[in-house]
Amino acid sequence: MSVKVRVPALPESVADAVIAGWHKQAGDSVIQDETLVDLETDKVILEVPAISNGVIKEIRFNVGDTVTADQVLAVIDDMTVAAATEQSAAPVTELEQDVRQQPAQAGTEQSEVEISLDLPISPSARKLMAENKIKASDINGSGKGGRILKEDVLAYFANQAKTQAVEQQYAEPAVPEQKPEKSPLFEPGIVEGRIEKRVPMTRLRARIAERLLDAQQNAAILTTFNEVNMKPVMDLRATYKDRFEKEYGVKLGFMSFFVKAVVEALKKFPAVNASIDGNDVVYHGYYDIGIAVSGPNGLVVPILRNVEDMTLAQIEQAIISYAARASDNTLSIEDITGGTFTISNGGVFGSMLSTPILNPPQSGILGMHTIKQRPMVVDGEITVLPMMYLALSYDHRIIDGREAVQFLVTIKDMLEEPSRMLLGV
């Protein structure tokens, strides 16, 4: 029987998607839930899985084609599974061979054979294993029920001294493969014989560029700066980090302190948490904070919703989860939609100072930077302190300079006296 794999339902804000890459070709064997194709929208990468075991009978779209919801992407012949149990000569993948090498009891029913082919492997792990021809029996799964995760595959590569090669391969941007006769990657001699590489901009990168340009053209962006002494927060982390990690299973980072400080500042200056809608100013009575994270296809901003009700541990857990999903391209549209304010941490890349760009329709964004030991005057004496520059970019159409400066000062005060966040003063 033939099974059709269709484009999943797309959100209202996404009209279509582009075929970013096929993981299988016509004639290849597939396992249920194995990723078949990546669809790139202007917001996220969508992984479309196989809906049954079998062999791909037909692929109806090529890399770079535009598709819409409910269109048929591929056709799977699931009758091939029955033939496989009788050891037919049909080609099989490395992963299927690995499963079929496992001893089977005599008289096994067809349904039991199909279940045995459903390997407990996450999509991102399966992709790495298939690309590098690694068998499931070589990997020790650390997930629930022995599920093989991406981290397990990377650990295997580390043991085989292949970590660097795999990371470079995994970091390649998901762009359509270019055929030399149509769009050469480079043309020798076009610039005095020097090589150039030309690749099309990804859908996500194009959308990022569009939104950034829109922010620059349609908002009156100004940036104010300040500096914060990070020693109080660092001392607090040093005192409780072990107990915190033991209690909640997550490390106590800086970001949760900044998120809490931002919420307290937003409560005092609601205009920074507002947005412009036509001729109206919309004041939000909730605090949905976007955390900018870097993914393989560009910057994305997943949203922590109702942060005012979250603990430090819940904030850290949510951030780690979003970062992992951004790395795997598994963020959903809902994860990155909305938000009333954004925090961007360029300090993780070594940034000393920057002017962050607004994330429309938001009216403010906080830029964090790297911590540096600098000589500071305290009570008339010079001492060395861990200092960080802070930058607040804001829309001057609804936020006055006085509000912006006091907002940033409030964040500074909260971080230099973190107990104030617990006491609410």
C-alpha positions in Angstrom: 0.0 0.0 0.0 1.2 3.5 -0.8 1.3 6.1 1.9 1.5 9.8 1.1 3.8 12.2 3.1 2.3 15.7 3.0 3.4 19.2 4.0 2.2 19.7 7.6 -0.2 22.5 8.4 1.5 25.9 8.5 0.7 28.7 10.9 -1.4 31.6 9.6 1.7 33.8 9.5 3.5 31.4 7.3 2.1 31.0 3.7 4.6 28.5 2.3 7.9 26.8 2.8 11.0 25.9 0.8 12.5 22.4 0.5 15.8 22.8 2.4 17.1 19.3 2.0 16.1 15.6 1.6 17.5 13.0 4.0 16.4 10.2 1.7 16.1 9.6 -2.0 13.7 7.5 -4.1 14.4 3.8 -3.5 15.8 4.3 0.0 14.3 2.4 2.9 12.8 4.5 5.8 11.7 3.8 9.3 8.6 5.4 10.8 9.3 8.8 12.4 12.7 9.0 10.6 13.2 12.5 9.2 12.6 12.6 5.5 12.9 16.2 4.5 13.6 19.6 6.1 11.3 22.5 5.2 12.6 26.0 5.7 10.1 28.8 6.5 10.9 32.4 7.2 10.9 31.6 10.9 12.0 28.0 11.7 13.1 24.7 10.1 10.4 22.1 10.1 11.4 18.4 10.1 8.9 16.2 8.2 9.1 12.5 9.4 8.1 9.3 7.6 4.7 8.2 8.7 5.3 4.5 8.2 8.1 1.9 7.5 8.8 1.1 3.9 10.7 2.3 0.8 10.4 5.7 -0.8 8.5 5.2 -4.1 8.4 8.8 -5.3 9.7 12.2 -4.4 7.7 15.0 -5.9 9.7 18.2 -5.1 13.3 19.1 -5.4 15.6 21.1 -3.1 14.7 24.8 -3.5 11.1 24.2 -4.5 8.3 26.1 -2.7 5.5 24.1 -1.2 2.3 24.9 0.6 0.3 23.1 3.3 -1.1 19.6 2.5 0.9 19.2 -0.8 2.3 15.7 -1.3 6.0 15.6 -0.7 6.7 11.9 -1.2 5.1 8.5 -1.5 6.2 5.5 0.6 5.5 1.9 -0.3 4.9 0.2 3.0 4.5 -3.2 1.5 8.3 -3.4 1.3 8.4 -4.1 5.0 6.7 -7.4 4.6 9.2 -8.3 1.9 12.0 -7.3 4.1 11.0 -9.8 6.7 11.4 -12.6 4.1 15.0 -11.4 3.4 14.2 -10.0 -0.1 17.0 -8.4 -2.1 15.6 -4.9 -1.7 18.3 -2.4 -0.6 18.2 -1.4 3.0 19.9 1.3 5.0 22.7 0.8 7.5 20.2 1.4 10.4 17.8 -1.2 9.1 20.6 -3.7 8.7 21.6 -3.1 12.3 18.1 -3.9 13.5 17.8 -7.0 11.3 21.0 -8.5 12.7 19.2 -8.8 16.0 17.9 -12.4 16.7 14.2 -12.8 16.1 11.9 -15.4 17.5 10.4 -18.0 15.2 6.8 -17.2 14.3 7.1 -13.5 14.8 4.0 -11.7 13.7 4.2 -8.9 11.0 3.3 -6.2 13.5 6.1 -7.3 15.8 8.6 -7.0 13.0 7.5 -3.4 12.2 7.8 -2.4 15.8 11.3 -3.8 16.0 12.2 -1.5 13.1 11.1 1.6 15.1 14.5 2.4 16.6 14.5 4.6 19.8 16.6 7.3 18.2 16.0 11.1 18.2 15.7 12.7 14.7 18.9 14.7 15.1 20.9 11.7 16.3 19.5 9.6 13.5 20.7 12.2 11.0 24.2 12.2 12.4 24.4 8.4 12.4 23.1 8.1 8.9 25.5 10.7 7.5 28.5 9.1 9.2 27.4 5.4 8.7 27.2 4.6 12.4 25.2 1.6 13.7 22.8 1.9 16.6 24.6 -1.0 18.3 27.7 1.2 18.6 26.0 3.9 20.6 25.0 3.8 24.2 21.7 5.6 24.6 21.3 7.8 27.6 17.7 9.0 27.0 14.6 7.5 28.5 14.2 3.9 27.7 17.7 3.8 26.2 16.8 6.4 23.5 19.8 7.5 21.6 20.3 11.3 21.7 22.4 13.6 19.7 24.7 14.0 22.7 25.3 10.2 22.7 26.4 10.3 19.1 28.8 13.2 19.7 30.2 11.4 22.6 30.9 8.4 20.4 32.7 10.7 17.9 34.8 12.1 20.7 36.0 8.7 21.6 36.8 8.0 17.9 38.8 11.3 17.7 36.3 12.6 15.1 34.6 15.4 17.1 36.1 18.3 15.1 35.2 16.8 11.7 31.6 16.1 12.8 31.1 19.5 14.4 32.2 21.2 11.2 29.9 19.1 9.1 27.0 19.7 11.4 27.6 23.4 11.4 27.1 23.7 7.6 24.2 26.0 6.8 21.1 24.2 5.3 21.2 25.7 1.9 20.1 24.1 -1.4 22.8 22.2 -3.2 23.9 24.1 -6.3 24.5 22.3 -9.5 27.7 23.6 -11.3 26.0 23.8 -14.7 23.2 26.1 -13.3 24.7 28.2 -10.5 28.5 27.5 -10.0 29.9 28.0 -6.5 32.7 29.9 -8.1 33.9 31.0 -11.5 37.7 31.1 -11.8 39.0 34.3 -13.4 36.0 36.6 -12.7 38.0 38.5 -10.1 41.5 38.5 -11.5 41.6 34.7 -11.2 40.6 34.6 -7.5 38.0 32.2 -6.2 34.7 33.4 -5.0 31.8 31.5 -3.5 28.2 32.4 -4.2 25.3 30.7 -2.3 21.7 31.8 -2.1 20.5 33.4 1.1 18.4 31.0 3.2 14.8 31.7 3.8 15.4 32.3 7.5 18.4 34.6 6.9 16.4 36.6 4.4 13.6 37.0 7.0 16.1 38.1 9.6 17.5 40.7 7.2 14.0 42.0 6.4 13.0 42.4 10.1 16.3 44.1 11.0 15.9 46.6 8.1 12.3 47.2 9.0 13.3 48.0 12.6 15.9 50.5 11.4 13.5 52.2 9.0 10.3 52.3 11.1 11.5 52.9 14.6 13.4 55.9 16.2 16.1 53.7 17.8 18.4 55.2 20.4 20.8 53.4 22.7 21.8 54.2 26.3 24.7 52.6 28.2 25.7 51.8 31.7 28.1 49.4 33.5 27.4 47.0 36.3 29.6 45.4 39.0 29.0 41.7 38.7 30.8 40.7 41.9 27.7 40.4 44.1 26.0 38.1 41.6 29.3 36.1 41.1 29.7 35.7 44.9 26.1 34.6 45.2 26.6 32.0 42.5 29.8 30.8 44.0 28.1 30.3 47.4 25.1 28.4 46.1 26.0 26.9 42.7 26.6 23.4 44.0 23.5 23.2 46.1 21.5 24.8 43.3 22.6 22.3 40.7 22.1 19.4 43.1 18.6 20.6 43.9 17.3 21.5 40.4 19.6 19.6 38.1 20.7 22.7 36.2 23.6 25.2 36.7 22.9 28.6 38.1 23.9 31.1 35.3 23.9 34.8 34.9 20.9 35.0 32.5 18.3 34.1 35.1 19.5 37.1 37.3 19.2 39.4 34.3 15.8 38.1 33.4 14.5 38.7 36.9 16.2 42.2 37.0 14.6 43.1 33.7 11.1 42.1 34.9 11.5 44.3 38.0 12.6 47.2 35.9 9.7 46.6 33.4 7.2 46.8 36.3 8.5 50.3 37.2 8.7 51.5 33.6 5.7 49.9 31.7 6.4 51.9 28.5 9.5 49.8 27.9 7.2 46.7 27.9 4.8 48.3 25.5 4.5 48.3 21.7 3.0 50.5 19.0 0.1 49.3 17.0 -0.9 51.9 14.4 -1.7 55.0 16.3 -2.1 53.2 19.6 0.3 52.2 22.3 -0.3 48.8 23.7 0.7 48.3 27.3 1.2 44.6 28.2 0.3 43.4 31.7 2.5 40.4 31.4 6.2 39.8 30.8 7.2 37.5 27.9 11.0 37.8 27.6 12.8 36.8 24.4 16.2 35.3 24.8 18.3 35.7 21.6 20.2 32.5 20.9 22.4 31.5 17.9 21.3 28.5 15.8 22.9 26.9 12.8 20.8 29.0 10.4 20.9 32.3 12.2 19.8 34.2 15.3 16.4 33.1 16.8 14.6 34.5 19.8 12.5 31.9 21.7 10.1 33.4 24.3 10.0 32.8 28.1 6.3 33.4 28.8 5.0 34.9 32.1 8.5 35.2 33.5 7.1 37.0 36.5 5.8 33.7 37.8 9.0 31.7 37.1 11.8 30.8 39.6 15.5 31.2 38.8 15.7 27.4 38.3 12.7 27.4 35.9 14.3 30.2 33.9 17.6 28.4 33.6 15.9 25.1 32.6 13.8 26.8 30.0 16.8 28.6 28.5 18.9 25.4 28.2 15.9 23.6 26.6 15.5 26.4 24.0 19.2 26.5 23.3 19.3 22.8 22.6 16.3 22.9 20.4 17.7 25.9 18.5 20.8 23.9 17.8 18.8 21.0 16.5 16.4 23.2 14.4 13.5 21.9 16.4 12.0 25.2 17.7 8.3 25.6 16.8 6.6 28.7 15.5 4.9 29.1 18.9 8.3 29.1 20.6 9.5 32.2 18.8 6.2 34.1 18.3 5.3 37.1 20.5 7.4 38.6 23.3 7.3 42.0 25.0 11.1 42.5 25.6 14.3 40.9 24.4 17.7 40.1 26.0 20.7 39.5 23.8 24.0 38.2 25.3 26.9 39.1 23.0 29.3 38.5 25.8 29.3 34.8 25.2 31.1 35.6 21.9 33.5 38.1 23.6 31.6 41.3 22.7 32.8 44.3 24.7 30.2 46.8 23.6 27.4 46.9 21.0 24.1 48.6 20.1 21.5 45.9 19.8 18.7 46.3 17.2 15.0 46.2 18.3 12.9 43.1 17.6 9.7 44.6 16.2 7.1 45.3 17.4 8.9 45.4 20.8 10.1 48.8 22.0 13.2 47.7 24.0 16.1 45.3 23.9 18.9 44.8 26.5 22.4 43.9 25.4 24.7 42.0 27.7 28.5 41.9 27.2 31.6 40.2 28.3 32.8 40.6 31.9 36.2 42.2 32.3 38.3 42.8 35.4 38.8 46.6 35.5 40.2 49.1 38.0 37.3 51.0 39.7 37.2 53.6 42.4 35.2 52.4 45.5 35.1 54.7 48.6 38.0 56.7 47.3 40.2 53.7 46.7 41.1 51.9 43.5 40.1 48.2 43.4 39.7 45.6 40.7 36.1 44.5 40.0 34.4 42.3 37.4 32.5 44.8 35.3 30.1 44.4 32.4 28.8 47.1 30.0 25.0 47.1 29.5 23.3 48.6 26.5 19.6 49.4 26.2 18.2 50.1 22.7 14.7 51.6 22.7 12.1 53.1 20.5 12.2 56.9 21.3 8.7 57.3 19.8 7.1 55.9 23.1 10.1 55.8 25.5 11.7 59.0 26.7 15.4 59.3 27.4 14.7 59.7 31.2 12.7 56.5 31.3 15.4 54.6 29.3 18.2 55.7 31.6 16.3 55.0 34.8 15.2 51.6 33.5 18.9 50.7 32.9 19.9 52.1 36.3 17.2 49.9 37.9 18.7 46.8 36.3 22.2 47.8 37.5 20.9 48.4 41.0 19.1 45.0 41.1 22.2 43.1 39.9 24.6 44.9 42.3 22.2 44.1 45.2 20.5 40.8 44.1 18.8 40.5 47.4 16.5 43.4 46.4 14.9 41.1 43.7 14.0 38.6 46.5 12.6 41.3 48.7 10.9 43.2 46.0 12.4 46.6 46.9 
